[in-house]
Amino acid sequence: MPETVLKNIFYDRDLSWLSFNERVLQEANRENVPLLERVKFLSIYSSNLDEFYRVRMPVLLALTKLSKKGKNNIHVEDDLLEGVNAAIRSHQQEYGQILKSAIIPHLRENKINFVYGHDIPEELNPIVNRYFLSQVLAFLQPVNLAEAKSSFFPNNNELYFLINLLQNGKEETIILNIPSNNLPRFYKTTIGEETFIVFLDDIIRSNLNILFKGAEITGCFSFKITRTAEIDLKDEYAGNLADQIEKQLQKRDFGLATRFLHQPGVPELTMKLLAKKLNLQNANVVEGGRYHNLKDFASFPVHIPKLSNPEWPKINYPEIIKGESLYEQILEKDMLINPPYQSYDSVLRFFNEAATDPQVEEIYITLYRVASDSKIVNALISAAKNGKKVFVLVELKARFDEANNIKWAKKMKEAGVDISYSVTALKVHAKIALVKRKIGLRHVYAGLFATGNFNETTANFYTDHILMTAHQGMLREMELLFIFLAKRVKPTDPDLIKFKYLLVAQFNLQQQFISLIHREILNAQKSEKASIIIKLNNLEEKVLIAKLYEASQAGVKIELIIRGICRLIPGVKGMSENIKVRRIVDRYLEHGRVFVFHNQGDEEIYLGSADWMNRNIYRRIEVCFPIFDDAIKKEIKSMIKLQLEDNVQAVLLNDKMINIPIVTKQEPIQSQYRIYQLLKQ
């Protein structure tokens, strides 16, 4: 399909992402969701929006500027930025309404008085004043804005007050930190049977007279500044376009302020002074509420079982067989671990056994996001100290996890682990691990292929799939890939490694997926049944989307489960009428990538790390892997079938990327709960 046609048939990625965050907000407004879970969804929405302003907004602003200059045929619709801002404003209004009209009254019904938007009740003052003097005061650091040195630099997404006061007849403007990084954001106390929860912000507000003795406080307004994250543009955009965006960002101040969010009522002169002193002239100025950083609702200090989701105890799989190692079980048959439904213990056990098994000679693994207290890394350190060769490829550009990854890399290196860092031009997002055992005169391999990170913390709330296998052909290809990755160079020839089993981005992944789609097209053209089911976090890459459009036009039935960005427009006559797109938001974050091709009834199933985005397809190393075991195939198909039948937590996306609830008189099907029950069997 020619580019001139393509440019009109892709939905904008930013509006698509905001559509996903709106879906998160809808969960906070659903009465059938337990009350404290609704509070968590408010936290998730706020956290997502902060990331949008840090990561997407600076690029959108740069692209808009380049578009106006008419450079390099870059074109951004004139109303896109306003559309993004309008969507955010609408969501924020809905957020406030949910909190005030739904959440807070229901908390009160459960004898929880959440002090929100008004002064602290009189009976609480002696308690909170004591807390202020003994705990809070030590962390307060007022800065006179007029006298502020150039080194004063409000930190990204941290909370501050802007205070106007009269001191000895002189007007002053003070910036005061709200130390929520040092103290809990919420203070909880109980009087009789009533529990009161107060913002740290309001405790400080009510005691400003202690901090500024003798001064008349004429105004106090909360604010925060959201700054751009370090953006690896080469990971997002190709060549010259990345360079142009980079130049636009470099013209702005270090730590580009993309949003100045403030409480209403700040005087105009104060705003001008603040903008000048803090270099905020280019930031989006957004009038918000009294409180910011409501992602802190993640630590809301209420723990009442009846107001939370019922527990789903982890399923222990595989069974522990006395006297038999996990390795021996893997040799007998492939196994699929599905966290968080199933315990992550078997993954930890895989590395623990390898670290102490005298037959194990070598261990290889890629690490993208490492847990803050990683048991896997500790096992790798033990393996190295036990005399085994351990090779770890650490991704240093895992956004927001760079410091943690560096910390663990240093510890591993000190223990004798062979550490390799991915190069700037080649991000490694594959989730693979290989263990080589010497049995007699030969080496026997066992390994893990995963859809998500080797991270036992995120495994508690990300749905993923981990294949434990002794398929020697797949694992030898994995070994070849590790040998290549150790060289730390970009692939120059897609045929450098001949992959028979694995689909590896920058080698054969895109070509193979196109081939698999094309086979379904040919079957449909022969009037045979043809279908494709794909589950992704994000769908953006134009070549693969165009191939799906082509398949739809040929009569291939296509079912997509897309959590976040979806640039494919479904249900358009003559283009995509055979494509349905679903989105599922529930207690766990849907994270696994699954690909099912009908293949005349002999279905081919792949799992993997790769979303269909430009960065994953063209600028990263990703691995997708086939499923050969019939029992595992059946299990995956059963899980996907339940997700396609979900009429409780799923919505359909229409051609405007609006979340459409599924209205049906059929039996309610909540796929995550049904999958949990399925795996328990």
KAGIVEN-V439705 format. One record per residue. N is the residue number from 0. RES is the residue in three letters. SS is DSSP state (alpha for helix, beta for strand, coil for the rest). D_LAST is the distance of its C-alpha to the last C-alpha in Angstrom with 2 decimals. Layout:
BEGIN
[[N;RES;SS;D_LAST] [N;RES;SS;D_LAST]]
END
This chain:
BEGIN
[[0;MET;coil;46.72] [1;PRO;coil;49.76] [2;GLU;alpha;49.61] [3;THR;alpha;51.97] [4;VAL;alpha;49.39] [5;LEU;alpha;46.37] [6;LYS;coil;47.79] [7;ASN;coil;47.48] [8;ILE;coil;43.89] [9;PHE;beta;41.96] [10;TYR;coil;40.97] [11;ASP;coil;42.24] [12;ARG;alpha;39.73] [13;ASP;alpha;40.92] [14;LEU;alpha;40.65] [15;SER;alpha;37.26] [16;TRP;alpha;36.10] [17;LEU;alpha;37.63] [18;SER;alpha;35.73] [19;PHE;alpha;32.48] [20;ASN;alpha;33.87] [21;GLU;alpha;34.89] [22;ARG;alpha;31.31] [23;VAL;alpha;30.41] [24;LEU;alpha;33.27] [25;GLN;alpha;32.02] [26;GLU;alpha;28.94] [27;ALA;alpha;31.46] [28;ASN;coil;33.09] [29;ARG;coil;30.12] [30;GLU;coil;30.40] [31;ASN;coil;26.73] [32;VAL;coil;25.97] [33;PRO;coil;26.43] [34;LEU;alpha;29.96] [35;LEU;alpha;29.50] [36;GLU;alpha;27.06] [37;ARG;alpha;29.88] [38;VAL;alpha;32.21] [39;LYS;alpha;29.99] [40;PHE;alpha;30.14] [41;LEU;alpha;33.92] [42;SER;alpha;33.84] [43;ILE;alpha;31.88] [44;TYR;alpha;34.31] [45;SER;alpha;37.28] [46;SER;alpha;36.03] [47;ASN;alpha;35.42] [48;LEU;alpha;38.90] [49;ASP;alpha;40.54] [50;GLU;alpha;39.05] [51;PHE;alpha;40.32] [52;TYR;alpha;43.80] [53;ARG;alpha;43.66] [54;VAL;alpha;42.36] [55;ARG;alpha;42.94] [56;MET;alpha;45.99] [57;PRO;alpha;48.42] [58;VAL;alpha;47.66] [59;LEU;alpha;47.99] [60;LEU;alpha;51.34] [61;ALA;alpha;52.53] [62;LEU;alpha;51.57] [63;THR;alpha;53.32] [64;LYS;alpha;56.45] [65;LEU;alpha;56.40] [66;SER;alpha;55.95] [67;LYS;alpha;59.03] [68;LYS;alpha;60.99] [69;GLY;coil;60.02] [70;LYS;alpha;59.10] [71;ASN;alpha;57.37] [72;ASN;alpha;56.40] [73;ILE;coil;53.88] [74;HIS;coil;53.31] [75;VAL;coil;51.52] [76;GLU;coil;51.86] [77;ASP;coil;54.46] [78;ASP;coil;52.27] [79;LEU;alpha;49.07] [80;LEU;alpha;49.77] [81;GLU;alpha;50.78] [82;GLY;alpha;47.67] [83;VAL;alpha;45.51] [84;ASN;alpha;47.53] [85;ALA;alpha;47.45] [86;ALA;alpha;43.67] [87;ILE;alpha;43.39] [88;ARG;alpha;45.97] [89;SER;alpha;44.16] [90;HIS;alpha;40.84] [91;GLN;alpha;42.68] [92;GLN;alpha;44.30] [93;GLU;alpha;40.99] [94;TYR;alpha;39.62] [95;GLY;alpha;42.52] [96;GLN;alpha;42.17] [97;ILE;alpha;38.49] [98;LEU;alpha;39.32] [99;LYS;alpha;42.42] [100;SER;alpha;41.49] [101;ALA;alpha;37.77] [102;ILE;alpha;36.61] [103;ILE;alpha;39.69] [104;PRO;alpha;40.30] [105;HIS;alpha;36.71] [106;LEU;alpha;37.09] [107;ARG;alpha;40.33] [108;GLU;alpha;38.71] [109;ASN;coil;36.64] [110;LYS;coil;39.87] [111;ILE;beta;39.43] [112;ASN;beta;42.68] [113;PHE;beta;42.22] [114;VAL;beta;45.77] [115;TYR;coil;45.79] [116;GLY;coil;48.92] [117;HIS;coil;51.49] [118;ASP;coil;53.38] [119;ILE;coil;51.85] [120;PRO;coil;52.55] [121;GLU;alpha;55.68] [122;GLU;alpha;54.01] [123;LEU;alpha;51.81] [124;ASN;alpha;54.73] [125;PRO;alpha;55.70] [126;ILE;alpha;52.14] [127;VAL;alpha;51.54] [128;ASN;alpha;55.12] [129;ARG;alpha;54.60] [130;TYR;alpha;51.42] [131;PHE;alpha;53.39] [132;LEU;alpha;56.22] [133;SER;alpha;54.20] [134;GLN;alpha;51.26] [135;VAL;alpha;51.84] [136;LEU;alpha;55.50] [137;ALA;alpha;55.26] [138;PHE;alpha;53.16] [139;LEU;coil;55.38] [140;GLN;coil;57.50] [141;PRO;coil;59.77] [142;VAL;beta;61.45] [143;ASN;beta;64.59] [144;LEU;alpha;63.95] [145;ALA;alpha;67.65] [146;GLU;alpha;67.94] [147;ALA;coil;64.58] [148;LYS;coil;64.94] [149;SER;coil;63.55] [150;SER;coil;60.97] [151;PHE;coil;59.29] [152;PHE;coil;56.12] [153;PRO;coil;53.50] [154;ASN;coil;50.11] [155;ASN;coil;47.44] [156;ASN;coil;45.41] [157;GLU;coil;46.91] [158;LEU;beta;48.46] [159;TYR;beta;52.18] [160;PHE;beta;54.77] [161;LEU;beta;57.89] [162;ILE;beta;60.55] [163;ASN;beta;64.04] [164;LEU;beta;66.54] [165;LEU;beta;70.26] [166;GLN;beta;71.51] [167;ASN;coil;75.24] [168;GLY;coil;75.89] [169;LYS;beta;74.05] [170;GLU;beta;70.98] [171;GLU;beta;68.11] [172;THR;beta;64.66] [173;ILE;beta;62.10] [174;ILE;beta;58.64] [175;LEU;beta;56.53] [176;ASN;beta;53.11] [177;ILE;beta;50.21] [178;PRO;coil;48.58] [179;SER;coil;44.90] [180;ASN;coil;44.12] [181;ASN;coil;45.66] [182;LEU;coil;44.68] [183;PRO;coil;41.80] [184;ARG;coil;42.30] [185;PHE;beta;41.73] [186;TYR;beta;43.54] [187;LYS;beta;42.08] [188;THR;beta;44.14] [189;THR;beta;44.01] [190;ILE;beta;46.93] [191;GLY;coil;46.35] [192;GLU;coil;43.09] [193;GLU;beta;43.26] [194;THR;beta;41.57] [195;PHE;beta;43.54] [196;ILE;beta;42.37] [197;VAL;beta;45.16] [198;PHE;beta;45.32] [199;LEU;alpha;47.03] [200;ASP;alpha;49.14] [201;ASP;alpha;50.58] [202;ILE;alpha;51.36] [203;ILE;alpha;53.47] [204;ARG;alpha;55.07] [205;SER;coil;56.19] [206;ASN;coil;57.86] [207;LEU;alpha;59.66] [208;ASN;alpha;62.95] [209;ILE;alpha;62.38] [210;LEU;alpha;61.82] [211;PHE;coil;64.73] [212;LYS;coil;67.33] [213;GLY;coil;70.24] [214;ALA;coil;68.80] [215;GLU;beta;68.27] [216;ILE;beta;64.84] [217;THR;beta;65.29] [218;GLY;beta;61.82] [219;CYS;beta;58.38] [220;PHE;beta;55.79] [221;SER;beta;52.42] [222;PHE;beta;51.59] [223;LYS;beta;49.51] [224;ILE;beta;49.99] [225;THR;beta;47.23] [226;ARG;beta;48.26] [227;THR;coil;47.06] [228;ALA;coil;44.59] [229;GLU;coil;45.75] [230;ILE;coil;44.86] [231;ASP;coil;44.52] [232;LEU;alpha;45.97] [233;LYS;alpha;45.93] [234;ASP;alpha;42.14] [235;GLU;alpha;42.36] [236;TYR;coil;45.50] [237;ALA;coil;47.50] [238;GLY;alpha;50.94] [239;ASN;alpha;53.75] [240;LEU;alpha;51.70] [241;ALA;alpha;50.04] [242;ASP;alpha;53.54] [243;GLN;alpha;54.95] [244;ILE;alpha;52.26] [245;GLU;alpha;52.76] [246;LYS;alpha;56.50] [247;GLN;alpha;55.99] [248;LEU;alpha;53.79] [249;GLN;alpha;56.30] [250;LYS;alpha;59.04] [251;ARG;coil;57.27] [252;ASP;coil;57.23] [253;PHE;coil;55.10] [254;GLY;coil;51.78] [255;LEU;coil;52.39] [256;ALA;beta;51.90] [257;THR;beta;49.91] [258;ARG;beta;49.68] [259;PHE;beta;51.86] [260;LEU;beta;50.03] [261;HIS;beta;52.25] [262;GLN;beta;52.75] [263;PRO;coil;55.15] [264;GLY;coil;58.81] [265;VAL;coil;59.76] [266;PRO;coil;63.52] [267;GLU;alpha;64.47] [268;LEU;alpha;66.75] [269;THR;alpha;64.02] [270;MET;alpha;61.62] [271;LYS;alpha;64.28] [272;LEU;alpha;64.92] [273;LEU;alpha;61.23] [274;ALA;alpha;60.78] [275;LYS;alpha;63.84] [276;LYS;alpha;63.04] [277;LEU;alpha;59.36] [278;ASN;coil;59.80] [279;LEU;coil;57.59] [280;GLN;coil;59.73] [281;ASN;coil;57.12] [282;ALA;coil;54.06] [283;ASN;beta;52.44] [284;VAL;beta;53.79] [285;VAL;beta;51.23] [286;GLU;beta;52.02] [287;GLY;beta;48.98] [288;GLY;coil;48.53] [289;ARG;coil;49.53] [290;TYR;coil;46.45] [291;HIS;coil;44.92] [292;ASN;coil;41.97] [293;LEU;alpha;39.58] [294;LYS;alpha;36.78] [295;ASP;alpha;37.52] [296;PHE;alpha;35.49] [297;ALA;alpha;32.62] [298;SER;alpha;34.25] [299;PHE;coil;35.07] [300;PRO;coil;35.57] [301;VAL;coil;33.65] [302;HIS;coil;30.47] [303;ILE;coil;29.53] [304;PRO;alpha;25.84] [305;LYS;alpha;26.39] [306;LEU;alpha;27.84] [307;SER;coil;24.97] [308;ASN;coil;21.42] [309;PRO;coil;19.03] [310;GLU;coil;17.38] [311;TRP;coil;13.95] [312;PRO;coil;13.63] [313;LYS;coil;12.86] [314;ILE;beta;9.71] [315;ASN;coil;11.43] [316;TYR;coil;11.04] [317;PRO;coil;12.48] [318;GLU;coil;13.03] [319;ILE;coil;16.70] [320;ILE;coil;18.43] [321;LYS;coil;21.79] [322;GLY;coil;24.69] [323;GLU;coil;22.86] [324;SER;coil;23.22] [325;LEU;alpha;20.81] [326;TYR;alpha;23.48] [327;GLU;alpha;23.19] [328;GLN;alpha;19.46] [329;ILE;alpha;20.37] [330;LEU;alpha;23.17] [331;GLU;alpha;20.93] [332;LYS;coil;18.67] [333;ASP;coil;18.13] [334;MET;beta;15.29] [335;LEU;beta;14.45] [336;ILE;beta;14.09] [337;ASN;coil;13.53] [338;PRO;coil;15.42] [339;PRO;coil;15.73] [340;TYR;coil;12.03] [341;GLN;beta;11.71] [342;SER;coil;14.62] [343;TYR;coil;17.81] [344;ASP;alpha;18.69] [345;SER;alpha;17.91] [346;VAL;alpha;20.44] [347;LEU;alpha;22.93] [348;ARG;alpha;22.42] [349;PHE;alpha;23.28] [350;PHE;alpha;26.62] [351;ASN;alpha;27.30] [352;GLU;alpha;27.05] [353;ALA;alpha;29.17] [354;ALA;alpha;31.75] [355;THR;alpha;32.39] [356;ASP;coil;31.84] [357;PRO;coil;35.39] [358;GLN;coil;34.56] [359;VAL;beta;33.62] [360;GLU;beta;36.77] [361;GLU;beta;35.81] [362;ILE;beta;33.26] [363;TYR;beta;33.41] [364;ILE;beta;31.66] [365;THR;beta;32.37] [366;LEU;beta;32.17] [367;TYR;coil;32.56] [368;ARG;coil;31.63] [369;VAL;coil;31.50] [370;ALA;coil;30.06] [371;SER;coil;32.98] [372;ASP;coil;31.95] [373;SER;coil;30.28] [374;LYS;alpha;28.74] [375;ILE;alpha;28.47] [376;VAL;alpha;32.22] [377;ASN;alpha;32.96] [378;ALA;alpha;31.19] [379;LEU;alpha;33.33] [380;ILE;alpha;36.41] [381;SER;alpha;35.66] [382;ALA;alpha;35.22] [383;ALA;alpha;38.63] [384;LYS;alpha;40.25] [385;ASN;coil;38.85] [386;GLY;coil;40.89] [387;LYS;coil;38.35] [388;LYS;beta;39.22] [389;VAL;beta;37.10] [390;PHE;beta;37.59] [391;VAL;beta;36.25] [392;LEU;beta;37.02] [393;VAL;beta;37.16] [394;GLU;coil;37.49] [395;LEU;coil;40.25] [396;LYS;coil;40.20] [397;ALA;coil;36.73] [398;ARG;coil;38.12] [399;PHE;coil;38.27] [400;ASP;coil;36.77] [401;GLU;alpha;39.87] [402;ALA;alpha;41.15] [403;ASN;alpha;37.92] [404;ASN;alpha;37.52] [405;ILE;alpha;41.16] [406;LYS;alpha;40.79] [407;TRP;alpha;38.01] [408;ALA;alpha;39.83] [409;LYS;alpha;42.92] [410;LYS;alpha;41.10] [411;MET;alpha;39.55] [412;LYS;alpha;42.93] [413;GLU;alpha;44.61] [414;ALA;coil;42.20] [415;GLY;coil;43.12] [416;VAL;coil;40.29] [417;ASP;beta;41.63] [418;ILE;beta;41.15] [419;SER;beta;41.73] [420;TYR;beta;41.91] [421;SER;coil;41.35] [422;VAL;coil;44.61] [423;THR;coil;45.45] [424;ALA;coil;45.54] [425;LEU;coil;42.14] [426;LYS;beta;39.10] [427;VAL;beta;36.09] [428;HIS;coil;32.83] [429;ALA;coil;30.71] [430;LYS;coil;27.80] [431;ILE;beta;28.05] [432;ALA;beta;28.38] [433;LEU;beta;29.70] [434;VAL;beta;30.19] [435;LYS;beta;32.83] [436;ARG;beta;33.08] [437;LYS;beta;36.16] [438;ILE;beta;35.44] [439;GLY;coil;38.75] [440;LEU;coil;40.75] [441;ARG;beta;37.99] [442;HIS;beta;35.65] [443;VAL;beta;31.91] [444;TYR;beta;30.00] [445;ALA;beta;26.54] [446;GLY;beta;25.70] [447;LEU;beta;23.70] [448;PHE;beta;23.88] [449;ALA;beta;22.74] [450;THR;coil;23.10] [451;GLY;coil;24.08] [452;ASN;coil;26.29] [453;PHE;coil;25.77] [454;ASN;coil;25.90] [455;GLU;coil;23.72] [456;THR;coil;25.18] [457;THR;alpha;24.40] [458;ALA;alpha;20.88] [459;ASN;alpha;20.25] [460;PHE;coil;21.01] [461;TYR;beta;21.16] [462;THR;beta;18.26] [463;ASP;coil;18.75] [464;HIS;coil;17.56] [465;ILE;beta;18.76] [466;LEU;beta;19.08] [467;MET;beta;19.83] [468;THR;beta;21.95] [469;ALA;coil;24.82] [470;HIS;coil;26.09] [471;GLN;alpha;29.75] [472;GLY;alpha;31.17] [473;MET;alpha;29.24] [474;LEU;alpha;29.95] [475;ARG;alpha;33.62] [476;GLU;alpha;33.90] [477;MET;alpha;32.39] [478;GLU;alpha;35.07] [479;LEU;alpha;37.77] [480;LEU;alpha;36.65] [481;PHE;alpha;36.88] [482;ILE;alpha;40.35] [483;PHE;alpha;41.38] [484;LEU;alpha;40.07] [485;ALA;coil;42.08] [486;LYS;coil;45.20] [487;ARG;coil;44.55] [488;VAL;coil;46.04] [489;LYS;coil;45.09] [490;PRO;coil;44.43] [491;THR;coil;47.69] [492;ASP;coil;46.53] [493;PRO;coil;43.17] [494;ASP;coil;43.66] [495;LEU;coil;44.15] [496;ILE;coil;40.83] [497;LYS;coil;39.66] [498;PHE;coil;35.92] [499;LYS;coil;34.34] [500;TYR;coil;30.66] [501;LEU;coil;30.58] [502;LEU;beta;31.77] [503;VAL;beta;33.93] [504;ALA;coil;35.85] [505;GLN;coil;39.62] [506;PHE;coil;39.24] [507;ASN;coil;37.34] [508;LEU;alpha;34.57] [509;GLN;alpha;36.43] [510;GLN;alpha;38.08] [511;GLN;alpha;34.89] [512;PHE;alpha;33.16] [513;ILE;alpha;36.35] [514;SER;alpha;36.30] [515;LEU;alpha;32.72] [516;ILE;alpha;33.69] [517;HIS;alpha;36.92] [518;ARG;alpha;35.28] [519;GLU;alpha;33.47] [520;ILE;alpha;36.91] [521;LEU;alpha;38.51] [522;ASN;alpha;35.92] [523;ALA;alpha;36.45] [524;GLN;alpha;40.19] [525;LYS;coil;39.81] [526;SER;coil;38.14] [527;GLU;coil;34.82] [528;LYS;coil;31.49] [529;ALA;coil;31.10] [530;SER;beta;28.60] [531;ILE;beta;27.55] [532;ILE;beta;24.74] [533;ILE;beta;25.44] [534;LYS;beta;23.91] [535;LEU;beta;26.36] [536;ASN;coil;27.66] [537;ASN;coil;31.17] [538;LEU;beta;32.96] [539;GLU;coil;36.67] [540;GLU;coil;38.14] [541;LYS;alpha;40.63] [542;VAL;alpha;40.65] [543;LEU;alpha;36.95] [544;ILE;alpha;37.15] [545;ALA;alpha;40.19] [546;LYS;alpha;38.32] [547;LEU;alpha;35.59] [548;TYR;alpha;38.47] [549;GLU;alpha;39.94] [550;ALA;alpha;36.70] [551;SER;alpha;36.50] [552;GLN;alpha;40.13] [553;ALA;alpha;39.39] [554;GLY;coil;36.74] [555;VAL;coil;33.54] [556;LYS;beta;30.79] [557;ILE;beta;29.58] [558;GLU;beta;26.77] [559;LEU;beta;26.99] [560;ILE;beta;24.87] [561;ILE;beta;27.42] [562;ARG;coil;27.09] [563;GLY;coil;30.73] [564;ILE;coil;33.86] [565;CYS;beta;34.08] [566;ARG;coil;37.50] [567;LEU;beta;36.60] [568;ILE;coil;37.89] [569;PRO;coil;35.73] [570;GLY;coil;36.95] [571;VAL;coil;40.60] [572;LYS;coil;42.29] [573;GLY;coil;43.54] [574;MET;coil;41.57] [575;SER;coil;37.93] [576;GLU;coil;37.33] [577;ASN;coil;34.34] [578;ILE;beta;32.59] [579;LYS;beta;30.30] [580;VAL;beta;29.41] [581;ARG;beta;26.69] [582;ARG;beta;26.32] [583;ILE;beta;23.38] [584;VAL;coil;24.17] [585;ASP;coil;21.72] [586;ARG;coil;20.92] [587;TYR;coil;20.15] [588;LEU;beta;22.66] [589;GLU;beta;21.54] [590;HIS;coil;22.81] [591;GLY;coil;21.20] [592;ARG;beta;23.40] [593;VAL;beta;22.02] [594;PHE;beta;24.28] [595;VAL;beta;23.49] [596;PHE;beta;26.48] [597;HIS;coil;26.45] [598;ASN;alpha;28.98] [599;GLN;alpha;29.74] [600;GLY;alpha;26.15] [601;ASP;coil;25.70] [602;GLU;coil;23.95] [603;GLU;beta;24.76] [604;ILE;beta;22.42] [605;TYR;beta;23.69] [606;LEU;beta;22.49] [607;GLY;beta;25.11] [608;SER;coil;27.20] [609;ALA;coil;29.76] [610;ASP;coil;30.37] [611;TRP;beta;33.02] [612;MET;coil;35.81] [613;ASN;alpha;39.28] [614;ARG;alpha;38.70] [615;ASN;alpha;35.49] [616;ILE;alpha;37.00] [617;TYR;alpha;40.55] [618;ARG;coil;40.85] [619;ARG;beta;37.78] [620;ILE;beta;36.01] [621;GLU;coil;32.47] [622;VAL;beta;30.03] [623;CYS;beta;27.58] [624;PHE;beta;25.76] [625;PRO;beta;24.43] [626;ILE;coil;21.02] [627;PHE;coil;21.64] [628;ASP;coil;18.43] [629;ASP;alpha;17.18] [630;ALA;alpha;13.45] [631;ILE;alpha;13.94] [632;LYS;alpha;16.14] [633;LYS;alpha;13.66] [634;GLU;alpha;11.17] [635;ILE;alpha;14.30] [636;LYS;alpha;15.56] [637;SER;alpha;12.56] [638;MET;alpha;12.97] [639;ILE;alpha;16.71] [640;LYS;alpha;16.67] [641;LEU;alpha;15.18] [642;GLN;alpha;17.91] [643;LEU;alpha;20.52] [644;GLU;alpha;19.65] [645;ASP;coil;19.78] [646;ASN;coil;22.66] [647;VAL;coil;22.45] [648;GLN;coil;22.67] [649;ALA;beta;23.92] [650;VAL;beta;27.59] [651;LEU;beta;29.58] [652;LEU;beta;32.50] [653;ASN;coil;35.77] [654;ASP;coil;38.76] [655;LYS;coil;40.07] [656;MET;coil;36.85] [657;ILE;coil;36.41] [658;ASN;beta;32.98] [659;ILE;beta;32.63] [660;PRO;beta;30.15] [661;ILE;coil;28.11] [662;VAL;coil;29.54] [663;THR;coil;27.79] [664;LYS;coil;27.62] [665;GLN;coil;24.16] [666;GLU;coil;21.07] [667;PRO;coil;20.45] [668;ILE;coil;17.72] [669;GLN;coil;17.24] [670;SER;alpha;15.45] [671;GLN;alpha;14.63] [672;TYR;alpha;12.97] [673;ARG;alpha;11.04] [674;ILE;alpha;10.06] [675;TYR;alpha;8.95] [676;GLN;alpha;6.71] [677;LEU;alpha;5.53] [678;LEU;alpha;5.26] [679;LYS;alpha;3.79] [680;GLN;coil;0.00]]
END
